[in-house]
């Protein structure tokens, strides 16, 4: 039965009916964002991690409405580029509420951000520290630790962070360069399923804090990054149980407290609040002998679902109006473009109803994060994914 | 030495100087398209395959200027969506010069295309034939054969085409449904290095032609698809030598001639005509002990170079002003976003000059195909790849 029963646990019949009604006159594919859910997720995290500063990772979903909602909730913001900075300023988010979390910065980006008032930066290299020192004197700096991301659904690479040996040197170098060493940051990998990864990371942070104390450098912040999960096909614990465990690890390693704790949730705040409405374009078989169906949707890798690369993220899909008595069978799911790489799931065989028809609408859950902003401008001529705010026009 | 000498064979010092001068006041990253080169590529192919109808695959580079140039050269066009159809009509390309090559079509797409005058369609499934029969009566239909794409750089999947046993049944079904079975089409895979793949495919086509003749169905066209190579890092033969070999295979299997031969080049016409100008944002090391450099550019997987997925396509990169006496060493190349998957080349180690500096511009060759239209709308806030026509403003 596999994936059959799962979606129904993630959406109630009433919620589904509301989405169907809301989108019935809208063209597919489209993404529907439920702001109320994002607000609830934020409140849930804020309660579970009371006293912790929540920096929303804007890249996960940069809709103006999402930013404004979180601004009004009192959130802080993790920005990845000066373009995101401009967007936040336009939405009246003050620069004191921002952290420039991208370690890959041009000198002009730093000049720009500092001039606009951003005073917290993340770094992981000597060269970036030199640029910060020239253009952001006195700024607070978080130093990003390199972790290997095991246990995460969306693969983490060595792209960000430096090994502890190098990080230790970098903190001392930043201090000497007139910057304010502020804290250690890390990221355990997106959609991290192994809570123990935070334990390992916090232990490493503790080791670095102690080593640097020996050099007279007192760090005052820990940036726990993101990685909290959303509810995709494979069940995960909820954010509160992650929060409990992580706060426990912190108390163990830092019993005296007094530290500024930052988190940078993106996916976990917005993913569950998004549903993509798509249409079945074509159902085909490839051979007289092989009965495997190919189900082509009007959404694929290049107009919103790029996170299906390597079949990393498995979105729950709802096929409405099934009474549970139909036969279901395995199918390959693919997108609408002429690109042969535009396949959603082939290794992992989704089960779809045998009576699925072309022209039917299907509802792809947990698509509020990393979908519309990844969308291609016009690949194969297809327009970028349209977004609607639930309850809006 | 590996990739060091290769770029210089692909661009002359004068050409490079012209690109540098043309872009010196333009922001990076940007793509420069040399229309003259596309014209030459088209003429070269038209000469090498005289009598063959060239259907340009619009998806490879849908710039208006590229379409207009090929329109004036007399080209035909392979379209992937009704959006591409609209673009071509806007540019005064008549629908008789179009073939709707995407086998994944909504019923409304067919209604629309037929009403606008498109009369050639590619299909590979019973259901698509039913839709064509209802909405495009009498249209010419090409039937796409499923090939496995071995030998191609950009992986081919089973997404398109049907096995010969099924294709045979589909042609008969289309005939019975009031459509005009026109020809067999196939695609050997993009950037196909093994010319022998066309030989195998044409032999299969011959087999289908003969079998259908036994049923009284005379097909009149062969659509050889695309797959002709562009000049990436690994050298390939030029298009004329592919053309010679393919025409030879056709003569062997179809000695009587009299067939309409279609080709659908995309990449091979436009890739070599594009150069992306990018800036080195950051050069970093990850550890005191490991000397591997990470070179971060302002272009990556999500603002133009998505074909580096799986490191499938290896773009030649030029580092200007090197006199050949510098030391070069291996580096990882990555993009500017906060996404850990935004790495261009890690398994394949590019060599870059040891004296490479942040802020320097590098020139990524053979980027005229499948770059700007794949670009994300705003991932991490970064704008889509900007394009300039060489010699334009």
Interface residues (C-beta under 8 A of the other chain):
Chain A: X57 X58 X59 X62 X79 X80 X81 X82 X83 X84 X86 X87 X101 X102 X103 X104 X105 X106 X107 X124 X125 X126 X127 X128 X146 X149 X154 X155 X156 X157 X158 X159 X160 X161 X162 X163 X165 X166 X169 X189 X190 X279 X281 X282 X283 X284 X285 X286 X287 X288 X289 X290 X294 X296 X298 X302 X306 X309 X332 X334 X336 X337 X338 X339 X340 X341 X342 X343 X346 X358 X359 X372 X373 X374 X375 X376 X377 X378 X379 X380 X381 X382 X383 X384
Chain B: X57 X58 X59 X62 X79 X80 X81 X82 X83 X84 X86 X87 X101 X102 X103 X104 X105 X106 X107 X124 X125 X126 X127 X128 X146 X149 X154 X155 X156 X157 X158 X159 X160 X161 X162 X163 X165 X166 X169 X189 X190 X279 X281 X282 X283 X284 X285 X286 X287 X288 X289 X290 X294 X296 X298 X302 X306 X309 X332 X334 X336 X337 X338 X339 X340 X341 X342 X343 X346 X358 X359 X372 X373 X374 X375 X376 X377 X378 X379 X380 X381 X382 X383 X384
